[in-house]
Amino acid sequence: MTITVRILLAVLFVEAAVVGAWNALSPETFYLYFPTVDLTPPFSEHYARDYGEVMLGIAVVLGIALVKPLAHFVFPAAVAYSMFSIPHFFYHLENMQNATVGQAILLTTGNAVVAVMGLMIIALTALRDRRAQRSTTSVSQFS
C-alpha cells in the first residue's frame, strides 16, 4: 500500500512543482500556453505568481511525504493538496461557459483525477496505518 501512496504522492508532487514553478517564474506563458487557463480571463500576474508560489509550498510538503511516507507527513500534505484541488474541480465544473466540449472534458477529467488522488492518499494511508496497528496489537497480545 505504501508504494501506491508514494506513486500518488509523486504524481501530485510533480504536478504541483511544475505548475507552481511555471506560474511563479513565468505567469504570462502559463496563461498563454497551459490548456484552458485562458478560459477565465483576465490575466493577473499577481494572482498567477501567488498561485504558483502556493503550489510550490504544497509541492514541498508533498515531497517530504513522498520521501518519508509516514502518516504525520502524508496526511497534512494530502489534506493541503485536497483543500486546493476539490474546490478547484467544482469551480471549473460550474464555469465552463467558454469551453469547447474537448476543453470541458479535459478540465473535468484532469481536475477530478487529481482531486480523487488526494483523497485516495488519505484513505490508503489511514487503511495502511490501521492495518499496521492491528498487526502490532495482535502480536503484542500473544507475546
Secondary structure as GFF3:
##gff-version 3
##sequence-region A 1 143
A	DSSP	alpha_helix	2	25	.	.	.	ID=ss1
A	DSSP	alpha_helix	27	33	.	.	.	ID=ss2
A	DSSP	three_ten_helix	37	39	.	.	.	ID=ss3
A	DSSP	alpha_helix	45	67	.	.	.	ID=ss4
A	DSSP	alpha_helix	71	94	.	.	.	ID=ss5
A	DSSP	alpha_helix	101	142	.	.	.	ID=ss6
###
